[in-house]
Amino acid sequence: MCSLGVKKIPKIKITVLKRVDPSVIFDGDVPNWPGRDGRYTVCASFEEGQEFVAVRGRKPEGFCSHAWRDISLDLQVLYRGGNFDGWMKKGEMITCCTDGVRPVSFKMERIED
């Protein structure tokens, strides 16, 4: 069988590193969440240490659509074999969603079967 130089398609492991508490953003004076009864809280879409695997660049089931949009450019670099030379380990990236009130940081790692 001839492989024709076909490269294996990598997967990207996404690990939730940190959910930032809004009290950090607002120096302890967290405002009320408009339209809700209470103050802003940490992002409820993720838990620290939670892991997802992106296959063929597709959003994993249960992954927040807004966060996916925010991290997708960095993910595509890794998915296509690129690296963030000079400041990240080869095949890795630390990135985050752009929610200014309750951001979440992620570690992405290229993995190959």
C-alpha positions as CSV (number, residue, x, y, z in Angstrom):
1,M,0.0,0.0,0.0
2,C,1.3,3.4,-0.9
3,S,1.0,6.2,1.7
4,L,1.6,9.0,-0.9
5,G,3.2,11.1,1.9
6,V,-0.2,11.6,3.6
7,K,0.4,13.2,7.0
8,K,-1.4,12.0,10.1
9,I,-4.1,14.4,11.2
10,P,-3.3,15.7,14.7
11,K,-5.8,16.1,17.5
12,I,-5.6,19.1,19.9
13,K,-6.1,18.5,23.6
14,I,-7.6,21.5,25.3
15,T,-7.3,21.7,29.1
16,V,-9.1,24.3,31.2
17,L,-6.3,26.0,33.3
18,K,-8.1,28.8,35.1
19,R,-11.5,30.5,35.4
20,V,-11.0,34.0,36.6
21,D,-13.3,35.2,39.4
22,P,-14.9,38.5,38.5
23,S,-13.9,39.9,41.9
24,V,-10.3,40.0,40.5
25,I,-11.5,42.0,37.5
26,F,-13.6,44.4,39.6
27,D,-11.3,44.7,42.6
28,G,-13.8,43.0,44.8
29,D,-16.8,45.2,43.9
30,V,-18.5,42.8,41.5
31,P,-21.6,44.4,39.8
32,N,-25.0,42.8,39.4
33,W,-25.5,40.8,36.3
34,P,-28.0,42.7,34.1
35,G,-31.3,40.8,33.8
36,R,-30.4,38.3,36.6
37,D,-30.8,38.3,40.3
38,G,-27.2,38.5,41.5
39,R,-23.7,39.4,40.8
40,Y,-21.4,38.0,38.0
41,T,-19.8,34.7,38.9
42,V,-17.0,32.6,37.4
43,C,-17.8,31.0,34.0
44,A,-20.1,28.1,34.6
45,S,-19.3,26.5,31.2
46,F,-16.0,25.0,32.4
47,E,-14.3,23.5,35.4
48,E,-10.5,23.8,36.0
49,G,-8.7,20.7,34.9
50,Q,-11.5,19.7,32.4
51,E,-10.2,18.3,29.2
52,F,-11.5,18.3,25.6
53,V,-10.1,16.9,22.4
54,A,-10.6,18.6,19.1
55,V,-10.6,16.3,16.1
56,R,-10.2,17.7,12.6
57,G,-10.5,21.2,14.0
58,R,-14.1,20.6,15.1
59,K,-15.5,22.0,18.3
60,P,-15.8,19.3,21.0
61,E,-19.2,18.5,22.3
62,G,-20.0,20.6,25.4
63,F,-17.4,23.3,24.6
64,C,-18.7,26.9,24.8
65,S,-19.3,28.3,21.4
66,H,-18.1,31.8,22.4
67,A,-14.8,30.4,23.8
68,W,-14.4,28.2,20.7
69,R,-14.6,31.2,18.5
70,D,-12.0,33.0,20.6
71,I,-9.4,30.2,20.7
72,S,-10.0,28.9,17.1
73,L,-7.2,30.9,15.4
74,D,-4.5,29.6,17.9
75,L,-6.0,26.1,17.5
76,Q,-5.7,26.2,13.7
77,V,-2.0,27.0,14.0
78,L,-1.4,23.9,16.1
79,Y,-3.8,21.8,14.0
80,R,-1.9,22.7,10.8
81,G,1.5,21.8,12.3
82,G,2.6,25.3,13.3
83,N,4.2,26.5,16.5
84,F,4.5,29.6,18.5
85,D,8.2,29.8,18.4
86,G,10.3,31.6,21.0
87,W,7.7,31.8,23.8
88,M,5.8,28.4,23.8
89,K,6.9,24.8,23.8
90,K,6.6,23.2,20.4
91,G,3.1,22.0,19.8
92,E,1.6,24.0,22.7
93,M,-0.2,27.2,23.3
94,I,-1.8,29.0,26.3
95,T,-4.8,31.0,25.2
96,C,-8.1,32.3,26.6
97,C,-11.6,33.4,25.8
98,T,-12.2,37.1,25.5
99,D,-14.9,37.4,28.2
100,G,-13.7,40.5,29.9
101,V,-15.8,39.9,33.0
102,R,-15.1,36.2,33.6
103,P,-12.3,34.9,31.3
104,V,-11.1,31.4,31.1
105,S,-7.6,30.3,30.2
106,F,-6.8,27.1,28.3
107,K,-3.7,25.1,27.4
108,M,-3.8,23.5,24.0
109,E,-1.5,20.7,23.0
110,R,-1.1,19.0,19.6
111,I,-1.3,15.2,20.0
112,E,-0.9,12.6,17.4
113,D,-2.0,9.0,17.4
